[in-house]
Amino acid sequence: MKHENIEIFAELNCSVIRGTLRAQDLIPAFLDVIKDIPENLSPTPAVPSYALEDDSSEWWNEDACLHLLHETLMDLLNLYAPEGYYFGSHSGNSSDFGYWPLGEQEY
């Protein structure tokens, strides 16, 4: 179900982040895209403040981090994708994340 009137902070057909698959790079960039979603939908509390301040923290290697990245954030960002777009990696580069036209989606 798409949520109406939620502003995403990303240009369409343009990278949000690229050249990395590190959770400590991806999660903050992904959270920035949805920084104004209502608190009850925000996954921000799931990221410990100590981890946000230290990209070498062990939290970045824990299952909770991977779950947040792959199960929560990717789904949430895709949920807010504008009509005709998906959020994910670019079909030509698996480390290039953004909102891409559905016709370019890789399966």
C-alpha positions, 0 to 999 in steps of 0.5 A: 500500500502506497502512502500519500503525501509523503515527501521523499528526498531523492531525485528520480532516475538518479543515485541516492548512493553508489559505490558501496554496499557497506551498511554503515554507508547505506543506512544513513543515506537511506534514512535521509531519503525518508527523513520526514516520514511520520515517527510511527513509520520511521525505523530510526530508533532501530539504529543505536546512536553509538553505531551512527557515531562509529562506523566501526561499531560491531552493530554494523555486522549484526543481524539486526543491522542486516534486517533493518537494511534489507527487510525494513529500509529497502521495503519502506523506500520501495513503498514510497516509490513514486508511480512507475518507479522502484527503489533499489539497485540500478540494473547496470550496477548493484552498488548504485541505489536510487529510484529507477523506472520500473522498466529497468528493474532487475529480477 
